[in-house]
């Protein structure tokens, strides 16, 4: 299955591949001709009359120059176009894997390290370029040269040829054994590089935390530890590679010694002449190159195939959340959201987060979700856009089961503002435009005004074209939050989810952001997750979640009058 998949990447570039292989075959045949010409000159031409000998040598010299020119262009095409073909295939693989990443659910990313995923997308595919390019041509060149040399040498002297080629199967067994050893070693290398990337990504992403705790030395120690383990895996692979190289070099030297010794004995009894021995030595030199190509092929094969296997490991992971065959587009909605007997757990080994939950929210209703940490507030909201798949029950929007709606159209109708705002590296304009990639600059500015972001943006040196740095590090928390709100304004969804959107802000920023959120929430179905109960006093309905599910529901005043869980939470914050 994987072999067919690997071969399929050549399909768009068959023309380039065939030209590359033709040039490889032509160059291989030309290299076989040179020793024959030299043997002919030594055995035949040099014994002729001087005048005739000179003319033939000149003609043969011109012929060899023509062959050299042809060989030059063939090798140039192989080195240039062949490598380009490999790069094209690598790019196609990277595109396919990145596209696959986009399809995988939160459940997948909850159990993965970003550094490892980056390694699968970059380092693991580098070696595939060499394999895709050199693999086919090296096999063809090596086959032609070894088979051609065998046929030619058999016509010169059968016993000596058979002695030489009897050693090749032993070389084959030797290569096969160390190929298996190298494959395991290279696979370990790939995994360890992924661990190092994960460590780098984790440390650099949290560099502000590292510096705030003055733990640079601790991070360096952890990185050195990973690097040391990487050295150990490299040492193991290089040990196998060293034995492989030195063993093959010893075999080649041994063959040369046999030619010199046996050839000298055959020269004494007249079975061979000097030209024949020269031809044998030249062809052994000619055999050395394809053997080296086979060595290079086995190395690139081990590197490439281990990377391809890791690539396929991810590509064969099926998205656990995807469109059903009969899924419909959710074009225009009112915004009714209904939970019917919904149960959910993150995996079968964990206890349920929600169990047999029922909730009905009318279009345009503003509800708040409160409760202790771990009660399932964020989980409940994450189920609406199908970031996770429920285990039992159903969630409906306007009486349509979300499983029967395309993911694209479902999520286009839902806007999310989170506590941990993620802004992409680039300008403010680009980040707000992420809410609607087809929006005009006028629409972007209008969205910013509604989010109370326009004035502070104009106060920046480059306005909307200000570069905000990685994850918006050049902006304050309140500024980042308002940009994220402007992004949702631009998206203009019917259903909103505010996941503790103001809990990390100071009082002044909270007030401005809260105003923006309330403006955004008008005439939209809104779910607010809040720990600060002061921000949800005006909610039309407050839902109190606990381990048993929904334990209370009502307005702020109604729940205070009950003197139960909500009242206790409120008193804890304000007593």
Secondary structure, 3 states (H helix, E strand, C coil): CHHHHHHHCCHHHHHHHHHHHHHHHHHHHHHHHHHHHHHHHHHCHHHCCHHHHHHHHHHHHHHHHHHHHHHHHHHHHHHHHHHHHHHHHHHHHHHHHHHHHHHCCHHHHCCCCHHHHHHHHCHHHHHHHHHHHHHHHHHHHHHHHHHHHHHHHHHHCHHHHHHHHHHHHHHHHHHHHHHHHHHHHHHHHHHHHHHHHHHHHHHHHCHHHHHHCCCHHHHHHHHHHHHHHHHHHHHHHHHHHHHHHHHHHHHHHHHHHHHHHHHHHHHHCCCCCHHHHHHHHHHHHHHHHHHHHHHHHHHHHHHHHHHHHHHHHHHCCCCCCCCCCCCECCCCCCCCEEEEEEEECCCCCCCCCEEEEEEEECCCCEEEEECCCCCCHHHHHHHHCCCCCCCEEEEEECCEEHHHECHHHHHHCEEEEECCCCCCCCEHHHHHHCCCCCCCHHHHHHHHHHCCCHHHHHCCCCHHHCECCHHHCCCCHHHHHHHHHHHHHHHCCCEEEEECCCCCCCHHHHHHHHHHHHHHHCCCEEEEECCCHHHHCCCCEEEEEECCEEEEEECHHHHHHHCCHHHHHHHHHHC
